[in-house]
Amino acid sequence: MLYSRAAGGLRGFAFARRAPGARGAPALSAATTVQEQSQDAGALLDALVGEPALLVGDGFGALVVLELLVRRPELARAAVLLDPPLHAY
């Protein structure tokens, strides 16, 4: 799913993360990892944005943003993390 907002030159994108079944997880995979999810997000940013972006993640998405910040910091201008489940660490 993709959203765009033209006001003030801002663009916003949201995507459906891959998950088992219809969303495109590999057939042999029961789940995907935070690392795989962040690779997907990084690929989306590379393809659609092309410059540092404001990254926003809620819940599990916040973990994806954290992983992206560690592995690909050049993609982020800033980050907003909402309710990250840090008890997993």
C-alpha positions as CSV (number, residue, x, y, z in Angstrom):
1,M,0.0,0.0,0.0
2,L,1.4,3.4,-1.0
3,Y,0.3,6.9,0.1
4,S,1.5,10.2,-1.2
5,R,1.0,13.7,0.0
6,A,1.9,16.6,-2.3
7,A,1.4,19.5,0.2
8,G,4.6,21.2,0.9
9,G,6.5,18.7,-1.2
10,L,6.1,16.0,1.4
11,R,5.6,12.4,0.3
12,G,4.6,9.6,2.6
13,F,4.8,5.9,2.0
14,A,3.4,3.0,3.9
15,F,3.8,-0.6,2.9
16,A,2.4,-4.0,4.0
17,R,5.3,-6.0,5.5
18,R,5.8,-9.5,4.2
19,A,4.3,-12.2,6.4
20,P,3.5,-15.9,5.9
21,G,0.9,-16.5,3.2
22,A,-0.5,-14.0,0.9
23,R,1.9,-11.1,1.7
24,G,4.8,-12.8,0.0
25,A,6.9,-14.6,2.6
26,P,9.0,-17.4,1.1
27,A,7.0,-20.6,0.8
28,L,9.2,-22.5,3.2
29,S,9.2,-19.7,5.8
30,A,6.9,-19.7,8.8
31,A,7.8,-16.1,9.6
32,T,10.2,-13.4,8.6
33,T,12.9,-11.7,10.8
34,V,13.4,-8.1,11.7
35,Q,16.5,-8.1,9.5
36,E,14.5,-9.3,6.5
37,Q,11.8,-6.7,7.2
38,S,14.4,-3.9,7.4
39,Q,16.0,-5.1,4.2
40,D,12.6,-4.8,2.5
41,A,12.1,-1.3,3.9
42,G,15.6,-0.3,2.8
43,A,14.9,-1.5,-0.7
44,L,11.7,0.5,-0.8
45,L,13.4,3.6,0.3
46,D,16.2,3.1,-2.2
47,A,13.7,2.6,-5.0
48,L,11.2,5.4,-4.2
49,V,12.8,8.1,-2.1
50,G,16.5,8.4,-3.0
51,E,17.4,10.7,0.0
52,P,17.4,10.5,3.8
53,A,13.8,10.2,5.1
54,L,11.9,10.5,8.3
55,L,11.2,6.9,9.3
56,V,8.2,6.0,11.5
57,G,7.5,2.6,13.0
58,D,4.8,1.5,15.5
59,G,5.1,-1.8,17.5
60,F,7.0,-4.4,15.5
61,G,7.5,-1.7,12.8
62,A,9.6,0.3,15.4
63,L,11.9,-2.7,15.6
64,V,12.2,-2.7,11.8
65,V,13.1,1.0,11.9
66,L,15.7,0.4,14.7
67,E,17.3,-2.3,12.6
68,L,17.3,-0.1,9.6
69,L,19.0,2.7,11.6
70,V,21.8,0.2,12.6
71,R,22.3,-1.3,9.2
72,R,21.5,1.6,6.8
73,P,21.8,4.9,8.8
74,E,22.3,6.9,5.5
75,L,18.6,6.3,4.7
76,A,17.4,8.2,7.8
77,R,17.0,11.9,8.4
78,A,15.2,11.2,11.7
79,A,13.1,8.4,13.3
80,V,10.0,8.2,15.3
81,L,9.5,5.0,17.3
82,L,6.1,4.3,18.7
83,D,5.7,1.6,21.4
84,P,8.6,-0.6,20.4
85,P,8.5,-4.0,22.0
86,L,12.0,-3.8,23.4
87,H,11.3,-6.6,25.9
88,A,12.2,-8.9,23.0
89,Y,15.9,-7.8,23.5
